Structures are given as structure tokens and as C-alpha cells.
Amino acid sequence: MDKFIDRKNTSSVKWDGMKAVFGKDDLLPMWVADMDFRPPEPVLEAMKHRLEHGIFGYTIVEESTENAIVSWIKKRHRWEIKPAWLRYSPGVVPSIGTAIRAFTEPGDKVLLQSPVYTPFFNMIENNMREVVNSPLQMKNGRYEIDFNDFEEKLKSGVKLFLLCSPHNPGGRVWTKDELVTMAELCRKYGVIIASDEIHADLVAPPFKHIPIGSLEPSYADFTLTFMAPSKTFNLAGLQSSFMVVPNEDMRKKISEIHMKEGFFTLNTFGTIAMEAAYLHGEQWLDDVLAYIRSNIEFVKTELAANLPELEVIEPEGSYLIWIDCSKTGLEDKELPEKLLEKGKLAVNFGDAYGPGGENFIRLNIACHRSIVEEGLKRLKQAFS
């Protein structure tokens, strides 16, 4: 990890796609949620071995891949799932779209908790469903759930709840009590839970990710869990993810939507990389998590000393740092000009994450320490 790798001119969204998004390409990119680290070497070796064969026809997901997924989830998250529960997808966002189409109808209400990952809003609206928001509450630098509001929103006729666990962009790792309360309320009102758990493997001790479907068998009966090796092992471009769907009737509905979409298999290299990562990537991940934790502590220390008006919402389960800029005195609409024009720094701006995201920025620190150092210099320049 402690080696800078130049990603320019690799068709990287993060490094080469800035002009399309920000209107300029002279920025330091600390926005898109992928890492600047090479994946585990066994992953690369497995892909090279497959490349040498030279034929890349349609590919099935082998039993060995399914067993690797099952073993990983059991070891890292103490959840014993069955291979039959697995369904596949190019990514978690397509999985969200599939769930919305499978379990709701146009005009139905879908619940989320803002500020939250922007595609949650997009997938609901693009599928002609109604967004229902139960905003998270910031208390002592940490998001909490207003369960009274949560229940009131469920009562309004919500059909599906999109849970972000761990939370993006806030970095919260939901506790067992919080997850149980959400699950019990959804069961009470007959609401299906679709849980985006793509950051599950990035949780920092002493916090522990708990898949909501693992809490008890009855919860698994009305939950879908979306996971992937993409964030964990920096494999997003290979577009391979999976759903854990214990309920057989729900699996049938997912399969029906997949047939309508024309989806039936994963990318050859994505499948190979997923299996190799789950079988051989654990030590790599532990090393990456230590490096990320070091970067987080560095950011906290530097901002406290040099930009105390910026409040770091410390991530419990992510390499994305959510920063409150409200004490700068700047209005939300002024932040892009300061950061892009004056600081020459590309970040994600909080208003994209819905109500409650105003005056926040999201900073990706899964990169070489030299990038983090330069990014903090540019932050200081932006706000000076």
C-alpha cells in the first residue's frame, strides 16, 4: 500500500473523469469511492492465469466461487448462508434497481434515511417510485435513527426499505439493537428490507458489522442483502456482486426481473477475481484496513491543528470521511467554488446525499499518504 501508483490515463472515473463531472481536470481527485491500491496479488495471478487461456466465452459461476463467498461471510461476519441463497449482479446499484422492480410497483413508497448514497434516490425516482425519507439525526458527531419518525414513515404505506449498512456517507456501523429495532418495525408493517452492505468488510475495530439478515431466521425471510468484493478488494471495475436472498419466493421474483432485464451471468474476470479475493485476500485486507486507519488518524490530527472549523465525522466502517463544514461560515453553495477553484480539490459535496447533507463534503482517503497530505494542503488553501 505504501507505494504511489499513477492511475492517470487508465480510463479511471476518479482520475480521468473529473472534467465531465467538475468541468475541469486540474484537480486532485479524492472523490469516487475506489482505492488507489493494487488488489491482492493472488487475485492478479488468477486473472493472469485465465488470460493466458485466451478464450473468454460466457462464464458460469462455479461451485468453488459460491463456496468462497459462503466461507468468507461465515468467517468475517458470523453468518452461515447457503449457496442456494445467492443471486448475482454487476453491482449493488443494479441490485437495488432489481429489488425495487421485484417488490414494488410504480407509485409505491420506498423508504431511505438521508443523508445517504445518491443512487438510493436515483433508483427510486428512475423507477417511478416515491421517495420517503426518515432523516438521520446528528448527535455528538454521530448519526442516530429517530425511530419515532421511522415508524411513522413505515405506517404511511411503505413497501420497501433501503438500508445502508454500514452507512455511506456517514460511516456509521449500526448496532445490534438498532438493527433489531429496524427489523422489528419493518416486520410489523410488512416492509421488505433491501440492505446495501457493500462496506461490510471495511469496519474498523472495536466496531463490528452485523448483517441484518443474520440476526434471526425470521428477519432473513423478508430481507435481501447486497454485498460485493468491489470496495473490499478494489475490484469495482470488474462489476461482480451478489445478493443473499434466503426466501425462496423472493429469489424467484429476483430471477424473474433478471430474465426481463436480460441478465444471466457475470463478467469472466470478475468471477475469477471474486473467488481469489475471498480465498486469499484476507491478510491484504487487514493490511489495507491498518493503512486506512492510519490515514484517518492523520486527517483528524491535521484538521484539528490546522482547520479546527472542519468537524470530522469519524468513519466506523468506511474509507470515506464525512466532514462538516458548517462552522466555516460558508453557505453550502459556496463550497464548490472554494474547493474546486481555490483548493483545486475534487470531493463529493454533501447536498448530493439528500436532506442533512448540506455543508458537508466526503473525502476518500484510501490512497497513498502523499495524496492525503496534498489533499489536506489543498483543503487548507481552499478555506484560507
N, C-alpha and C positions, 0 to 999 in steps of 0.2 A: 504493500500500500504506500510505503514511503518512497515512491518514485513517480515523478511527474510524467504523464503520458499526454502528448499533444493530440487532441481529438478533432482539431480543425480539418476541414476537407475530407470528412468521413460521412457526409450526409447526416450529421448529428442534428437533431432538432435543437438541442440545448446550445450547441456551439455554432452551427451553420444556419440555423433557422431564425436568428434574432431579428433580422431585418424585416421579415414577413410579419413578425409579431409586434416589435417595438419601433419599426421604421428606421432602425439604424443597426449597424453591425460592429461598432467600435466599443462594445460593452464587454464587461467581464460577466460571463454567464453563471449565475447562482440561482437559477430558477427551476427548470424542468427536473422532476424527481427521478433522475437516474444518477448512478455513481460515475465517478471518473476512474474507477479501479477495474483492472482486468479480472474477469471471473476466475474461479478456481482452476488451477492447471489441469486437473483430471477432466474437467468439462471441455477445455480446449482440445485436449488429447483425444477425447471421444469423438468430437466433431471432426478432427483431422482424419481419424481412422475411417470415419464414414465417408468423408470427402474422397479419400483415396479409392473407394469402390467405384465412384464415378457415375452411378445411375441413381436418380432421385425421383422415382415414381411415387405414386400415392402410398402413404405410410399408415400402418395401423399403430395403435397404442398397445405395446406388448404387455403381457402379464408382469414382466420384470419391472416395467415402469410403474404400473399400478402398485406393485408391492413396495417399491421405493417410496412412493407417496405415503402409503399406509404406514410404513415403518417410521418415516420422518415425523408424521403427525403424532404418532404414539410416543415417540421419544421426546420430541420438543414440546408437545402440548398435552400429553397425557390423555389423548382421545383415541379410543380404539374404533376406527371406522372400517367398513367393509369395501373391498374393491367394487362391488356392485353399486355402491352409492355414488360412484364418481361419474361425472359428465364433464366434457371438455369444451374449451372455448379459446378463441385467440387472445382474450384478455378479460380482465374484470369488468371493464366498462361495457363490452358486448354482453357479458353475463348479466349485468344489471338490466340492459335493454331486453334480453331474453326473458328475465323474470317478470318484468313489467308487462310484457306481451302475454306471458303464460298465465298470470294470475290476476290481471285486471283487465278492464275494458275501457275504451275511450271515454273520457269524462270522469273516471273513477279517481278517488283521492289516494295519494301516496305521501306518506309522512317521511320527513327528514328532520335533522337537527342542525341548524346553521349556527356559526359558520361551518361550512362543510365543503368537501371536494366538489369543484364546479360541475363535473359531469353528472352528479346526482340530480341537479336542477335540469341540466340539458336533456338527460334521458327521459325524465318525467315529461317535460314540456314537448320534446320532439315526438313522443309517442301519444300526444294529445290527452295526457292525464293531468290532473290538478295537483299542484304542489301544496302540501300542508306542512307548515313549519312549526316545530316546537323548539324555539331558540335555546341554546345552551347559555348558562349563566356563569360569568367570570367572577370567582370569589377567591380572594387571596392568591391571585396569579395562577388559578387552576379552574378549568371548566367543570361545572356541575350540571346535573339534569334537574329541571323543575318538573318533578313528577306530577304535580297537580295539573300543570299545563299539558304535560304529555298525555295524561289520561283524558283530559277534556278534548284534546285533538283526536285521540283514538275514538272517542264517543261520536265524533262528527260524521262517521261513516267511512273511515279509512280502511282500505283493503290490504295495503302493503306498506311495511315499514322498512326503509333503507337505513340500516345501521352501519356506521363507520367505526370499526373496532380492530386495532387502535385508531384513534381519531386523527383525521387529516383535515385541517392543518394544525389543530391544537395540540396534538401529541399525547392526548390522554389515553391511558390504559384503564379501561373500565374495570371496576372491582367486581368480585363475585356478587355482592349484594346489589350493586347497580344493575348488573346483567339479569339477575333473578327477577328484580322488580320490573324491568322492561319486559322480560319474557312472560311473567305472570299477567301483566296488563294486556299484552298482545293476545295471550290465550283467552283472557276474559272477554275481549271484544272481537275475537275471531279474526285477528290480523296476522297475516303471514310475515315472517321476518326474513329479509334478504340481507345478509351480513357481509360487508366488504372487509375481509381480514387480510388484505394483501401485505400489510405491515406487521403481521403477527410475529415474524421471526426477528424483528428489529428492536425488540423490547429490551430495555436496559434494567439490570438488577437495581434495586430489590423488587421491581415490578415484574408481574407475570401475566402474560396473555392467557386468557381463558376463552376458547371458542364457545360462543353462546349455545351452540347446539350440543355441546358436550356436558352441559350441566345436569341434565337428566333426560332419559329417553323420551318423555312426553314433549320436551322442548324440541328435540330433533325432529319430531313429527310435523312441525309447522315452520321449520327453518331451512334456509338454504345458506350455505357458507361458501364464499368465494375466496380462493387462495391462488397463489402463483409463486414460481421461483424468481419472477422478474425483478422485484425490488430486492429480495433477499440476496441474490447472486449476480445482480446487474445483467439480467438477460432480457430486458424489456423488448428489444428489437427482434427477438425470436418468436414473440407472440404465442406463448403457450401458457394456458392457465387451466384451472379445473374448478368444478363445483362439487361440494359434498351435499348430497340430497338423500337423506335416509328414507324419506317417504316414497313408496313405490308409485303412487298416483301422481305425485309431484314430478317424479322423474319422467313419467310418461308424457306429462304436459311439456316439460322441457324438451324432450325428444321431438314432440310434435312441432314445436316452434323451430327447432333446428332444421327439421325437414322443410318447413316453409321457407326458411332463410337459405336453404341450400348448403348448410354447413354439415360436414360429416367427418372431417379429420383434421389433425394438427399438422403444422409445419414439420418436415422431417428433422431438421436440425434442432428445432425447439423441443421435440420429444426426446431426442438423444441428450440434449443439454439438461433437460429437467431430470431425467433419470440419473445422470452422472453427478449432478449437483446434490441431489438428495442422498445419494450413496456416499459421496466422497468430499462434500463441501463443508462439513461441519467445522473443522479446525479453521479453515479460511474464514468462515462467518464469524467465529469467535474472535479472530484477529481483527477483522473489519469492525466489529462492534467496539472493541477496545480503542481502535483508532478514532472512530466516530465519537466515542465518549470523550476522548482527549480533545478533539476539536470543539465539542460542545463546551467543555470547561474553559477552553481558551477563549471562545467567544464571550462567555459570561464574564470572565475576568477582564477582558479588554474593554467590553462595553461598560462595565461598572466603573472602570477607571477613566475612560475617555468620553463616553457618551451615556452618562447616567440617566438622561432623559428617555432613553430607549429601554423598555422593560422586556426582558427575555422571558417568554413563557416556556419553561424548560420542558423539552420533549421527554416523555416517559417511554415512548415506543416509536421512534422515527429518527431519521437523519435530517429532518426538516425543522428549522427553528422558527417559531411564530413570534414575531416581535411587535410589541405595542408601541406605536409612535405618537400616541395622542398627547403626551406631555411635551412634545416639541413645539406645540402651539400652532402647528401647520394644519390646514384643513386636508381632508382626505384627497381631494382633487389636486392638491399641490404636491403630493408625494411623488408622482411620476416625473414631474419636471425636475424636482430636486435630485432624484436618484438616477434618472436616465440622462439628463442634460448636464447636471453639475457633477454627479458622482461617477457617471459612466458605468453604472452597475445594473445588471438585469436581475430583477427579483420578481416574485409573484406578488401582486397587490391585493390586499385583503378584501376589497369590495367585490372581487370575483367569487368570493366564497359565501355571498349572501349576507343577510342582516346579521350584524355583530362583527363583521369582518372589516368594517370601516376603520381607517387609521392603523391598520396592521400591514406588515409585509411578511412574506415567507421566504426564508433563506435556506438554500440547500448546502450543507457542509460535508457531504460525502465526497470529498475531493482532497487533493494534496494540500498539506498545511500551507504551502506557499500561496495557494489560491485563496484560502481562508484569510491569511494575513493581508493579502492585497485587497480582498473584499472589504475587510474592516477599515483599511485606509480609505477606501472609496466611500464607505458609509460616513466616516468622519468628515471627508471632503464635502459630501452632499449636504450635511447638516451644519457645517461651519458657517 
